[in-house]
Amino acid sequence: MKYHTPWLSIWTRPRATISQITAENPYRSLWLLAAIYGFCSLMNLFQSMTLGTALGTAGILILAIVLAPFWGWINLSIWSGFVFWIGKWFKGDGSFATVRSAYAWSCVPLIVNIPLWLLMVILFGHQLFLNFPNAHLLSNGEMMLLFAILVIKVVLAIWSLVIYLNALAEVQKFSVLRAICNVVVAGVVVGIIVFVLWSLLAYALGGMAAAAFMFWKPF
């Protein structure tokens, strides 16, 4: 069965949809999907960084929009590279392009997150990117709205994960269980690499700080 609207069919028929997409063009809509992922990821990052202390709300939104496709493409590509590499240990048949396509198309549910972010920006303004919600007194209505948004985001994240595991299983010619193993092992490898790099960076910066202190220390 040929799906002319993969943006809709991916929600309920991920395996058949990704099979059609990768057979025709595994790069289809890659930059648009990267922008969707990137925007949501950057908004989360900017909020956790309390970027509002350095930029206004308009500046934060513009920065997120401009960087979104590039940030999304980098994240999709790096993660998919690890999944593709680890997948070879599990005898996966997918190419890097098809593995990345599976991840990119699993981001379709994140489209719903974009209006949710814009709604929060409209309602809470600049406070959203400060020490929110600790520094912002919330009314009962605002607390209920935030809870509803959180529930929606959790549901979308789970839906996206289900799509991803099924799409990955299809392109790798795996069972869903093996696809889960592929993702878990890739996650462990990435976690170890990040931990090692972070430890080395902290050690290097600590050594530089100690050397600077000794150099400038008055005797």
HUURNOR-V444254 format. One line per field, one symbol per residue. ss: DSSP state (~ for helix, > for strand, _ for the rest). burial: # if it has 24 or more other C-alpha atoms within 12 Angstrom, else .. Layout:
BEGIN
ss->???
burial->???
END
This chain:
BEGIN
ss->_____~~~~____~~~~~~~~~~~~____~~~~~~~~~~~~~~~~~~~__~~~___~~~~~~~~~~~~~~~~~~~~~~~~~~~~~~~~~______~~~~~~~~~~__~~~~~~~~~~~~~~~~~~~~~~__________~~~~~~~~~~~~~~~~~~~~~~~~~~~~~~~~~___~~~~~~~~~~~~~~~~~~~~~~~~~~~~~~~~~~~~~~~~~___
burial->.....##.###.##########...###################.##..###....#..##..##.#######.###.##########.#.#.#####################.##..##..#.#####.#.............#......#..##.################...###.##.##.................................
END
